[in-house]
Amino acid sequence: MPAQAQTGPEAGPAIGPEAGRVGGKFEITVAPAAPPIHEGRTAVARMLLYKQYFGDLQATGKGEMLTARTDTKGSAAYVAIERITGTLAGRKGSFVVQHAGSMRGGASDLKVGIVPDSGSGELAGISGQMSLKQVERQHYYEMDYVLPAPPR
């Protein structure tokens, strides 16, 4: 006969995955990794990213970005990989995010997702996505995440 799961007060507190939404400001420094390549109507460049996250995510980010900027104002695209290292929800570790963004006529489409199985330390197993925005030259992030239950 299969074992029955314990229920009631004698079972102890339920421990399961932790889901949440965090947000705050971040600062970013972008430095060229190589000279841009201009061909036709588009310039392609490789950049290095350095970030400092504040608020609910206390962390640093380091990554590389590839950009394509056209001669049409407001039309461009970028992809990037960034490792974020710090503390989230009281847990220390790191994870990697993948950026994919484009702009056309000033309207943007941006997706930033946590790379599956990239979490380390107390952030092992993290999943989720992040949104980024800029308001009056200040950068902001929001991140929805799921973390597995901590080991008992």
N, C-alpha and C positions, 0 to 999 in steps of 0.2 A: 504494500500500500504506500503511495507517495506521501512524503512529509507535507504537512500543512504549514503555511506561512503563519507566523505569530501575528496576532492582532491584539489591540487593547493596550493598556498602560504597561503591562509586563513586557511588551515587544520593544520598548524604547522609542526614541524619536525616529521618525522616518528620515532616511538619508537618501537623497536622490540627486539628479543633475541640478545644477544651479544655472538659472537663466537670468539675464539682466540687460539693462541698457545703461550705458555710461556716456558721459560727454564732458567737454571742456574745450579749452583753447590749446593751440599748438603753435610753436614757432618753427620756421623752416629756413634752411640755408641751402641754396642750390649752387653747385659749382660745376663748370664744364669739365668733363673727363677727357674730351678730345675736341679738336676744332670741328665746327659744323661743316656738313657737306651740302653744297648748293648745287642742285641739278634741276633744270627746268623751272617749274613754278614752286618747288618745295625745298626747304632746308631741313635736313635730318641732323639731329645732335644727340650725343650721349652725355648725361649729366649725373653727378653724384648728389644724393640727398642726405641731409642731416636734419633731424627733427628732435624737438623736445616737447613732450606731451604733459599737460597740466590738468588738474581736476581729478576725476575718478580714475583715470589711467595716468599713473606717475611713471613715465618711461622715456627712453630715447629711441629714436628710429634711425637706421642707416640703410641706404639702398642705392640702386641704380635705376635711371630712367632713360628711355629712348623717346625722343620727340620728333614730330613732323609738323612743320609750320608752313602753310601755303602763303602765296602772295595775296590771297583773298582775306581781307580783314575779318577776324573772328572765326577762321576755319583752321583747325589744328587737331592733333591727336597725340596721345602719349600712352605708354605702358611702363610699368615699374614693378620692381620687387623690393620690398622693404622688410627688414628684420626689426621687430619692436621688442625691447628688453626693459623690464621693470616690474611694477606691481599693479595688479588688477584685482579688485575685490579682495584685497588682503593677501593675494597669492603672488609669489615671485616666480618669474620665469621669462620665457620669450616665445614669440610666434612670428610667423611670416605672413605678410599680406601681399596680394596681387592687385595692382591698379590697372584699369583699362578705361581710358577716357577719350572723348572726342567733343569737338565744338564745331558748330556750323552756324554762321551768321550770329555768333554770340550765344546761341542756345547750347547748353552742354548736357552730355550724357556720361555719367561716371559710375563705375562699379568698382568697389574695393572689397575683396573677400579674403577671409582667413584661409590660407593654404591648408588643405586637409593634412592632418598628422604632422604639422610643423611645430606644434606646441612642445615646450620643454619645461623641466622643473615642475613647479606646482601648476603650471598652465598646460601640461600635457593633456591632449584630448580636446582642446578648445576648438570651437567652430563658431562661425558667425560672419557678419559683414559690417562695414564701416561706411559712413557718409562723411564727406568733407565739404565745407563751404567757406567762402571768404566774404566778410562784411566789413566795409570801410577799412580795407587793408589788414584786418585781423582774421586769422584762420581759426576755424572751429571744427571739431569732430563729434560724431555720435557713433557709438558702436553697440550693436546688439550681439550678444554672445551667449554661448552655452558651454558650461564646464561640467565634466563628469563629477560625480560625488567624490569628495576626498576619501582616501583610504582610511579604514577604521583601524 
